[in-house]
Amino acid sequence: MEIKKISENKKHFLDLLLLADEQESMIDKYLERGELFALYDDGLKSVCVVTQESDDICELKNIATYEKWHGHGYGSKLLRHIFAYYKDRYKTMLVGTGAVPKSLRFYQKNGFEISHRIKNFFTDNYDHPMFEDGVQLVDMVYLSKAL
Ligand SMILES: CC(C)(COP(=O)(O)OP(=O)(O)OC[C@H]1O[C@@H](n2cnc3c(N)ncnc32)[C@H](O)[C@@H]1OP(=O)(O)O)[C@@H](O)C(=O)NCCC(=O)NCCS
């Protein structure tokens, strides 16, 4: 298994990025300024993008694993890699997600704690209603982890 930091042709990974954030115009807001990591294990399995939000704070903007490979530990391995990669640069990592139990569980299992909520983030910022596990995404739930 190998995790690479990708600096060029980031749009090459759009198919994976769209699994976590289905509107390309929203991905365009963070992909260039963010740092992109790709996990390979006999081929590409997962990606994630991290941005700088202040001197002390970074934010995980996108993380996705190909559907066929969900539940094989790749997402958690990528998180462990970026925690180590950023621990000397930032104090805190944030992540925002829909109020969907499966997603919250994934982050909590990996050491994030619920921090705050941005009301109507998904309905205000996306051009169409979005659903996950049959639940409409409305508020953004922020979680944070001390690095
Ligand atoms: C969330 C995601 C990145 C996790 O990646 P992964 O490689 O499956 O991660 P791991 O195998 O390390 O962890 C699996 C855990 O993720 C959670 N999870 C969230 N969505 C899941 C899904 N669709 N399928 C399986 N597990 C999922 C479960 O809690 C699972 O824990 P469990 O094995 O104890 O049940 C992946 O499911 C994914 O790409 N989902 C679609 C994109 C997305 O929604 N990304 C943003 C999440 S807010």
The ligand as a Gaussian input file, in Angstrom:
#p B3LYP/6-31G(d) Opt

LIG

0 1
 C      -16.871000       7.299000       4.210000
 C      -15.837000       6.542000       3.386000
 C      -14.795000       7.497000       2.850000
 C      -15.153000       5.521000       4.312000
 O      -14.120000       4.893000       3.560000
 P      -13.775000       3.353000       3.775000
 O      -12.573000       3.070000       2.946000
 O      -14.993000       2.527000       3.577000
 O      -13.380000       3.429000       5.311000
 P      -13.069000       2.301000       6.382000
 O      -13.158000       0.948000       5.749000
 O      -11.818000       2.695000       7.050000
 O      -14.221000       2.536000       7.425000
 C      -15.496000       2.007000       7.206000
 C      -16.432000       2.722000       8.156000
 O      -16.965000       3.849000       7.489000
 C      -18.350000       3.987000       7.797000
 N      -19.030000       4.141000       6.520000
 C      -19.551000       5.305000       6.099000
 N      -20.112000       5.149000       4.905000
 C      -19.934000       3.867000       4.547000
 C      -20.316000       3.085000       3.425000
 N      -21.002000       3.638000       2.404000
 N      -19.969000       1.780000       3.387000
 C      -19.268000       1.217000       4.415000
 N      -18.896000       1.909000       5.504000
 C      -19.231000       3.207000       5.578000
 C      -18.778000       2.816000       8.629000
 O      -18.912000       3.322000       9.945000
 C      -17.610000       1.845000       8.568000
 O      -17.338000       1.396000       9.841000
 P      -17.595000      -0.148000      10.214000
 O      -16.676000      -0.917000       9.329000
 O      -17.267000      -0.193000      11.655000
 O      -19.052000      -0.373000       9.896000
 C      -16.503000       5.719000       2.251000
 O      -17.571000       4.995000       2.760000
 C      -16.980000       6.564000       1.086000
 O      -16.230000       6.794000       0.127000
 N      -18.261000       6.991000       1.117000
 C      -18.804000       7.760000       0.024000
 C      -18.177000       9.132000      -0.022000
 C      -18.541000       9.968000       1.176000
 O      -19.686000      10.070000       1.554000
 N      -17.487000      10.589000       1.729000
 C      -17.641000      11.554000       2.774000
 C      -18.053000      10.918000       4.032000
 S      -18.887000      12.134000       4.948000

